[in-house]
C-alpha cells in the first residue's frame, strides 16, 4: 500500500511539472503535490517529510524509469550486455520514448542540485560504462550518447525537434558501429 501511495505522489508531482507551459513555470510544493495526488499535506509528508525528500524521490523514480526502459528494450540487465549493446539500447530508447517537459525538468533540475544527480548516476552509469576502452572508442560512444541526449531533450521541450528522428538515430548508431570496429582493430 505504501508503494502505491508513493507512486501516486510521484505521478502527481510529474503531472504538475507537465502541466506548465514552460520549464521555468514549474512549481512543485508539498501542498500542490498533495492536492494533485488527492491527499492531505500530512498524508504526503508521511511518505516524503520534506520537499527535498520529495524531489529526491521524484528524480529517483524518473531515473529508475529510464533504466527500466533500457532493461525492457534489451530484455537483459546492463551487466549482461557489451558496452556497444548498452549504448545501442540507449540510443534506441532515447530516440523513441515518449517524453515530456516534465521529464526534461526532472532531469535538468539535477544539474543545479548535486544530490539529485546521484540518482541518475546510480541508475544509468552502468549503461554508459566505458571502462577499459581506448579513448578513440569512448569518444565515438560519447558522441552517440550526446546525439541521443539531444534528441530526447529536443523532443521533450519542443525546441527544434527533428523532422526525421529515425535518421538521427541511424547516425548515432553509426557512431557506435564505428566505435565497435575501432575496438576490434585495437
Residue pairs with C-beta under 8 A, 6 or more apart in sequence:
2 47
5 39
5 43
5 47
6 47
6 48
6 57
7 61
8 37
8 38
8 39
9 33
9 34
9 37
9 39
9 44
9 47
9 48
9 54
9 57
10 57
10 58
10 61
11 37
12 33
12 36
12 37
12 38
13 28
13 33
13 36
13 54
13 58
14 58
14 61
14 62
14 102
14 103
14 106
15 36
15 102
16 26
16 27
16 28
16 32
16 33
16 36
16 102
17 26
17 28
17 101
17 102
17 105
17 106
18 100
18 101
18 102
20 26
20 27
20 101
22 101
23 101
23 104
23 105
23 108
23 157
26 102
26 105
28 51
28 54
28 55
28 58
29 51
30 41
30 44
30 45
30 48
30 50
30 51
30 54
31 41
33 44
33 54
34 40
34 41
34 43
34 44
37 44
44 54
47 57
48 54
48 57
52 115
55 109
55 113
55 116
56 115
56 116
56 119
58 106
59 106
59 109
59 110
59 116
59 119
59 120
60 119
60 123
62 103
62 106
62 107
62 119
63 119
63 120
63 122
63 123
63 124
64 119
64 123
66 93
66 123
66 124
67 78
67 123
67 124
67 127
69 93
69 97
70 78
70 86
70 89
70 90
70 93
70 127
71 77
71 78
73 89
73 92
73 93
74 81
74 85
74 86
74 89
78 86
78 126
78 127
78 129
79 126
81 89
83 129
83 130
83 133
83 141
84 141
84 176
84 179
84 180
84 183
86 126
86 127
86 128
86 129
87 127
87 128
87 141
87 144
87 145
87 176
87 179
88 173
88 176
89 127
90 127
90 128
90 145
90 148
91 144
91 145
91 147
91 148
91 169
91 172
91 173
91 176
92 169
94 148
94 149
94 151
94 152
95 148
95 151
95 152
95 165
95 166
95 168
95 169
95 172
96 165
96 169
97 152
99 152
99 155
99 156
100 156
101 156
101 157
101 158
103 152
103 156
104 153
104 156
104 157
107 120
107 153
109 116
110 116
110 117
110 119
110 120
111 117
128 145
130 137
130 138
130 141
130 142
133 141
133 183
134 182
134 183
134 186
136 182
137 179
137 180
137 182
137 183
137 186
138 179
140 175
140 176
140 178
140 179
140 182
141 175
141 176
141 179
143 172
143 175
144 172
144 173
144 175
144 176
144 179
145 172
147 168
147 171
147 172
147 175
148 169
148 172
151 162
151 165
151 168
151 169
151 172
154 160
154 161
154 162
155 161
155 162
155 165
162 168
